[in-house]
Amino acid sequence: MATYHGPRCKQCRSHGMKLFLKGQRCSTDKCAFERRAYGPGQHGQRRRRKTTEYGLQLKEKQKAKRTYGVLERQFKNYYKEAERQKGVTGENLMRILERRLDNIMYRLGFAPSRSAARAFVVHGHVQVNGRKVDIPSYLLKTGDEICVREKSRRIPEIRMSVDAKAGVGTVDWLELDPKKFAGRVLDMPSREQIPSPVNEQLIVNFYSR
């Protein structure tokens, strides 16, 4: 499985905003974006030239890919699937990305970041409807139940993440039971229920060229 292993803080700085790729660290003063809120590289502090329309569309696509931890080929396949579905293509795309198992693990608070959630899934710490699933891109549907395996609930990173999430709550379309380390998909989310800083219409425009 191909994954990105480069510096994640550099990605946030290139987009000029926090993408929360490193979990709780992003909410502390150790966050690199807090210390250097300008573009990476030796010319990062220089005033940049006006970005073209194509450049804006490309940057938005890259932002979505990096936020959800998806590589180019898989992201393009998600877009094709969103195009085939009924409804608005951009909203369909966001809904598909949100349905990924690693993203739902992150939304429920079982992991401090999507990359950590991906690792937990790959190492077999997660069950869906009572069966072990080790594929981070597994797409969940309404009614599916997710839980951390009983032996895995002692992992410090999982316990700390669940404790931190307990006082915050989760998104409306998911139900969380922190005592059982379990959650359930109540419904497919509307765009208003997806707290993601992505302008999906720019992505649609990019692929519609």
Wavefront OBJ file of the C-alpha trace (Angstrom):
o trace
v 0.000 0.000 0.000
v 1.556 3.303 -1.100
v 1.572 6.102 1.457
v 3.118 9.547 1.761
v 6.094 9.612 4.152
v 7.265 13.198 3.676
v 6.979 16.121 6.132
v 3.287 16.737 6.845
v 3.706 20.218 8.305
v 5.183 21.273 4.977
v 1.871 20.377 3.322
v -0.086 22.627 5.692
v 2.303 25.515 5.069
v 2.022 25.114 1.296
v -1.780 25.495 1.550
v -1.596 28.368 4.017
v -3.864 26.629 6.539
v -3.912 23.822 9.084
v -4.998 20.469 7.667
v -4.600 18.752 11.070
v -2.417 16.008 9.634
v -0.537 15.377 12.893
v -3.448 15.143 15.291
v -3.271 16.813 18.684
v 0.132 18.361 17.950
v -1.629 20.683 15.497
v -3.571 22.223 18.399
v -0.463 23.086 20.423
v 2.283 25.697 20.132
v 4.542 22.930 18.743
v 2.660 23.093 15.462
v 5.052 24.177 12.699
v 2.321 26.248 11.045
v 2.010 28.356 14.207
v 5.721 29.139 14.089
v 6.095 29.534 10.316
v 2.753 30.446 8.741
v 4.252 30.955 5.291
v 5.114 28.708 2.372
v 7.929 26.161 2.652
v 11.314 26.539 0.981
v 13.818 29.354 0.747
v 11.366 31.572 -1.143
v 8.409 30.831 1.112
v 8.272 34.319 2.617
v 8.326 36.119 -0.708
v 5.147 37.593 -2.093
v 3.747 35.055 -4.519
v 2.472 35.820 -7.981
v -1.259 35.677 -8.645
v -2.419 32.072 -9.012
v -4.196 31.092 -12.234
v -7.631 29.489 -12.277
v -6.023 26.157 -13.130
v -3.589 26.610 -10.245
v -6.434 27.204 -7.783
v -8.256 24.097 -8.987
v -5.111 21.961 -8.767
v -4.309 23.251 -5.290
v -7.818 22.420 -4.071
v -7.511 18.884 -5.408
v -4.153 18.509 -3.660
v -5.663 19.838 -0.434
v -8.434 17.214 -0.513
v -5.965 14.423 -1.286
v -3.668 15.429 1.551
v -6.466 15.968 4.051
v -7.842 12.466 3.529
v -4.492 10.772 2.835
v -5.417 9.549 -0.649
v -3.005 9.178 -3.568
v -3.664 10.343 -7.126
v -5.011 7.190 -8.797
v -7.395 6.363 -5.965
v -8.623 9.943 -5.762
v -9.360 9.975 -9.494
v -11.280 6.695 -9.140
v -13.321 8.244 -6.327
v -14.151 11.168 -8.617
v -15.282 8.832 -11.410
v -17.505 6.982 -8.942
v -18.945 10.293 -7.697
v -19.709 11.255 -11.306
v -21.637 8.025 -11.870
v -23.802 8.496 -8.790
v -27.002 10.524 -8.775
v -26.866 14.027 -7.344
v -24.161 16.697 -7.215
v -20.766 15.295 -8.164
v -18.774 17.396 -5.689
v -20.982 16.433 -2.761
v -20.872 12.786 -3.816
v -17.075 12.951 -3.821
v -16.923 14.408 -0.316
v -19.387 11.789 0.903
v -17.229 8.975 -0.502
v -14.113 10.369 1.172
v -15.944 10.660 4.494
v -17.129 7.044 4.280
v -13.584 5.676 4.366
v -12.928 3.554 7.443
v -9.792 5.479 8.445
v -11.689 8.785 8.243
v -14.599 7.488 10.323
v -12.125 6.149 12.916
v -10.704 9.680 13.090
v -14.144 11.338 13.236
v -15.200 9.053 16.098
v -12.044 9.927 18.013
v -10.443 6.465 18.021
v -7.275 7.986 16.534
v -5.627 11.425 16.839
v -5.214 11.771 13.058
v -6.218 10.023 9.847
v -2.695 8.664 9.379
v -2.813 7.144 12.871
v -6.271 5.731 12.125
v -4.880 4.181 8.942
v -2.122 2.472 10.926
v -4.584 1.134 13.522
v -6.769 -0.332 10.764
v -3.843 -1.926 8.894
v -2.581 -3.552 12.106
v -5.940 -5.204 12.709
v -7.215 -3.199 15.691
v -10.644 -2.456 14.159
v -13.832 -4.418 13.607
v -16.793 -3.553 11.373
v -20.048 -5.340 12.187
v -18.131 -7.782 14.389
v -15.521 -8.739 11.768
v -11.926 -7.575 11.555
v -11.292 -5.157 8.669
v -7.726 -4.121 7.845
v -8.396 -2.011 4.725
v -8.306 1.765 5.467
v -10.211 2.578 2.252
v -13.121 0.282 3.164
v -16.309 2.292 2.553
v -18.924 2.124 5.290
v -22.657 2.452 4.799
v -25.629 3.458 6.924
v -26.095 1.139 9.903
v -22.528 -0.194 9.986
v -21.029 -0.542 13.461
v -17.352 0.117 14.156
v -15.441 -0.831 17.266
v -11.882 -1.154 18.510
v -11.033 -4.782 19.260
v -11.094 -5.584 22.959
v -7.387 -6.428 23.205
v -6.505 -3.204 21.376
v -8.345 -0.907 23.778
v -5.308 -0.884 26.077
v -3.147 0.873 23.467
v -2.225 4.268 25.044
v -2.708 6.271 21.818
v -6.237 4.914 21.362
v -7.219 5.476 25.009
v -5.852 9.037 25.021
v -7.653 9.869 21.776
v -10.987 8.493 23.032
v -10.649 10.395 26.326
v -9.908 13.626 24.437
v -12.909 13.135 22.125
v -15.362 12.254 24.917
v -15.805 15.876 25.978
v -15.988 17.263 22.450
v -18.552 15.079 20.699
v -18.582 13.931 17.094
v -20.309 14.774 13.814
v -24.124 14.489 13.587
v -24.185 11.481 11.260
v -22.124 9.271 13.589
v -22.999 7.847 16.993
v -20.223 7.295 19.551
v -20.163 5.063 22.634
v -16.789 5.860 24.266
v -17.247 3.295 27.059
v -17.510 0.472 24.525
v -14.973 2.006 22.099
v -17.697 1.695 19.475
v -19.550 3.841 16.980
v -22.253 3.563 14.351
v -23.016 5.244 11.029
v -26.468 6.790 11.470
v -26.812 8.176 7.958
v -24.837 9.409 4.978
v -23.736 13.010 5.636
v -24.952 16.076 3.798
v -22.305 18.585 2.720
v -23.216 20.841 5.634
v -22.388 17.992 8.040
v -18.858 17.516 6.689
v -16.391 19.808 8.513
v -13.780 19.859 5.766
v -12.168 23.054 4.374
v -12.381 21.826 0.775
v -14.107 23.647 -2.086
v -15.241 20.577 -4.008
v -16.584 22.641 -6.927
v -13.026 23.627 -7.841
v -12.148 19.911 -7.973
v -15.105 19.255 -10.269
v -13.934 22.121 -12.499
v -10.420 20.632 -12.535
v -11.585 17.253 -13.816
v -14.102 18.833 -16.209
v -11.457 20.694 -18.230
l 1 2 3 4 5 6 7 8 9 10 11 12 13 14 15 16 17 18 19 20 21 22 23 24 25 26 27 28 29 30 31 32 33 34 35 36 37 38 39 40 41 42 43 44 45 46 47 48 49 50 51 52 53 54 55 56 57 58 59 60 61 62 63 64 65 66 67 68 69 70 71 72 73 74 75 76 77 78 79 80 81 82 83 84 85 86 87 88 89 90 91 92 93 94 95 96 97 98 99 100 101 102 103 104 105 106 107 108 109 110 111 112 113 114 115 116 117 118 119 120 121 122 123 124 125 126 127 128 129 130 131 132 133 134 135 136 137 138 139 140 141 142 143 144 145 146 147 148 149 150 151 152 153 154 155 156 157 158 159 160 161 162 163 164 165 166 167 168 169 170 171 172 173 174 175 176 177 178 179 180 181 182 183 184 185 186 187 188 189 190 191 192 193 194 195 196 197 198 199 200 201 202 203 204 205 206 207 208 209
